[in-house]
């Protein structure tokens, strides 16, 4: 499957990055400008007024606006309707990336791959060979690798227990832990 990309998605991505920049600019803002979030969030879920999770994809009204908003998006729901993964709020991601203090040449271990979007931002800014991402959910890892391949970034992404890290890629200069805390309130 090819991911839709057009002038509207590029404009939305650039606007989100400009909003995140708040009048300033940084190498991280360049990453947000370059990396298309919609490739990493081909589908998300929002709750209807009855609390049932509804899938939202590219074809649906409001998809693009939601993906390029400064909102966390639920990206996985289990068979019981419990959210199990999300794409973090971009402004929170930006604050975490800035606080990480990573610079060119730093080896970074990310715990919690999720959709792969944050790994893509890290790889864009630091170089894919400097980024290792670990997630316990094999399905998420497989999807993240597909998303990363789609945008031409190949950081090391492995399925495993984050507490173990990825010793074969150590040592690391920085470690970032991303806990995806899905939203479980009804959107009205």
C-alpha positions as CSV (number, residue, x, y, z in Angstrom):
1,X,0.0,0.0,0.0
2,X,1.2,3.5,-0.8
3,X,0.6,6.2,1.7
4,X,-1.3,9.2,0.4
5,X,0.7,12.4,0.4
6,X,-0.3,15.6,-1.2
7,X,0.0,19.3,-0.9
8,X,-2.6,19.3,1.9
9,X,-0.6,16.9,4.1
10,X,2.7,18.8,3.4
11,X,1.0,22.1,4.3
12,X,-0.5,20.6,7.5
13,X,2.9,19.2,8.5
14,X,4.6,22.5,7.9
15,X,1.9,24.3,9.9
16,X,2.2,21.9,12.8
17,X,5.9,22.4,12.9
18,X,5.6,26.2,12.8
19,X,3.0,26.0,15.6
20,X,5.4,23.9,17.6
21,X,8.2,26.3,17.0
22,X,6.3,29.2,18.5
23,X,8.4,31.8,16.7
24,X,11.7,30.0,17.4
25,X,13.4,27.3,15.4
26,X,15.6,24.3,16.1
27,X,17.0,21.2,14.5
28,X,14.1,19.3,16.1
29,X,11.6,21.6,14.4
30,X,13.3,20.7,11.1
31,X,12.7,17.0,11.9
32,X,9.0,17.7,12.6
33,X,8.8,19.6,9.3
34,X,10.5,16.8,7.3
35,X,8.9,13.7,8.9
36,X,5.2,13.0,7.8
37,X,3.3,12.0,10.9
38,X,0.4,10.6,8.7
39,X,2.7,7.8,7.5
40,X,3.1,6.7,11.1
41,X,-0.6,7.1,12.0
42,X,-2.4,5.7,9.0
43,X,-5.3,5.0,11.4
44,X,-6.3,6.3,14.8
45,X,-9.3,5.8,17.1
46,X,-11.6,8.3,18.7
47,X,-14.5,7.6,21.0
48,X,-18.0,8.5,20.0
49,X,-20.5,9.9,22.5
50,X,-21.4,6.4,23.7
51,X,-17.7,5.6,24.4
52,X,-17.2,3.2,21.5
53,X,-13.9,3.5,19.6
54,X,-14.3,4.4,16.0
55,X,-11.5,4.0,13.5
56,X,-10.5,7.1,11.5
57,X,-8.4,6.8,8.3
58,X,-7.1,9.1,5.5
59,X,-10.4,8.9,3.6
60,X,-12.4,10.3,6.5
61,X,-13.2,13.9,7.2
62,X,-11.0,15.5,9.8
63,X,-8.3,12.8,9.6
64,X,-5.5,15.1,8.3
65,X,-6.4,17.9,10.7
66,X,-6.3,15.5,13.7
67,X,-3.0,13.9,12.7
68,X,-1.3,17.3,12.4
69,X,-2.9,18.7,15.5
70,X,-1.0,18.9,18.8
71,X,-3.0,16.0,20.2
72,X,-2.2,12.5,21.3
73,X,-3.9,10.0,19.1
74,X,-5.0,6.5,20.2
75,X,-3.5,4.1,17.6
76,X,-4.3,0.7,18.9
77,X,-7.3,-0.8,20.8
78,X,-7.5,-4.4,22.0
79,X,-10.4,-6.8,21.6
80,X,-12.0,-5.5,24.7
81,X,-11.9,-1.8,23.6
82,X,-9.0,-0.9,25.8
83,X,-6.5,1.5,24.3
84,X,-3.0,-0.1,24.2
85,X,-0.9,2.4,22.2
86,X,-1.0,6.0,21.1
87,X,1.0,8.6,19.2
88,X,2.1,11.1,21.7
89,X,1.2,14.8,21.7
90,X,3.8,16.5,19.4
91,X,4.5,19.4,21.8
92,X,5.3,16.8,24.5
93,X,7.5,14.9,22.1
94,X,9.4,18.1,21.2
95,X,10.0,19.0,24.9
96,X,11.3,15.4,25.6
97,X,13.6,15.6,22.5
98,X,15.0,18.9,23.6
99,X,15.4,17.7,27.2
100,X,17.3,14.6,25.8
101,X,20.2,16.9,24.9
102,X,21.2,14.6,22.0
103,X,23.5,15.9,19.4
104,X,25.1,14.6,16.2
105,X,27.1,11.4,16.9
106,X,25.2,10.6,20.1
107,X,23.9,7.0,20.3
108,X,20.3,7.0,21.6
109,X,18.2,4.2,23.0
110,X,14.5,4.8,22.8
111,X,12.3,2.6,25.0
112,X,8.7,2.4,23.6
113,X,8.7,2.5,19.7
114,X,5.0,2.8,19.3
115,X,4.2,4.0,15.8
116,X,7.8,4.7,15.0
117,X,7.2,8.5,14.6
118,X,9.6,9.5,17.4
119,X,12.2,7.1,16.2
120,X,11.9,8.7,12.8
121,X,12.4,12.2,14.3
122,X,15.5,10.9,16.2
123,X,16.8,9.3,13.0
124,X,16.2,12.3,10.9
125,X,18.0,14.6,13.4
126,X,20.8,12.3,14.6
127,X,21.2,9.8,11.7
128,X,19.5,6.4,11.6
129,X,22.7,4.5,12.6
130,X,22.7,6.4,16.0
131,X,19.1,5.3,17.0
132,X,18.0,2.1,18.5
133,X,14.3,1.7,19.5
134,X,12.8,-1.2,21.6
135,X,9.2,-2.1,22.1
136,X,7.6,-5.2,23.8
137,X,4.8,-5.4,21.2
138,X,5.9,-7.3,18.2
139,X,3.0,-6.0,16.1
140,X,3.9,-2.4,16.8
141,X,7.5,-3.1,16.0
142,X,6.6,-4.6,12.6
143,X,4.3,-1.7,11.7
144,X,6.9,0.8,12.9
145,X,9.6,-0.7,10.7
146,X,7.2,-0.6,7.7
147,X,6.5,3.1,8.4
148,X,10.1,3.9,8.8
149,X,11.0,2.1,5.5
150,X,8.2,4.1,3.8
151,X,10.0,7.4,4.7
152,X,13.5,6.1,4.0
153,X,14.8,5.9,7.6
154,X,16.2,2.6,9.0
155,X,17.1,3.0,12.7
156,X,17.5,-0.3,14.6
157,X,14.1,-1.3,15.8
158,X,13.7,-4.5,17.9
159,X,11.0,-6.3,19.8
160,X,12.0,-7.0,23.3
161,X,11.8,-6.0,27.0
162,X,12.9,-2.4,27.4
163,X,14.4,-3.2,30.8
164,X,17.0,-5.3,28.9
165,X,17.6,-2.5,26.3
166,X,19.5,-3.7,23.3
167,X,23.0,-4.7,24.6
168,X,24.3,-5.5,21.1
169,X,24.0,-1.8,20.2
170,X,25.4,-0.4,23.5
171,X,26.8,1.8,24.9
172,X,24.3,4.7,24.6
173,X,24.9,8.4,25.2
174,X,21.2,9.1,25.8
175,X,18.1,7.1,26.8
176,X,14.6,8.3,26.2
177,X,11.6,6.4,27.6
178,X,8.3,7.0,26.0
179,X,5.3,5.7,27.8
180,X,2.3,5.9,25.6
181,X,-0.6,6.7,27.9
182,X,-3.7,6.4,25.8
183,X,-6.6,8.7,26.3
184,X,-9.7,6.9,27.5
185,X,-12.3,9.6,27.7
186,X,-15.1,10.2,25.3
187,X,-14.5,12.9,22.7
188,X,-17.6,15.1,22.5
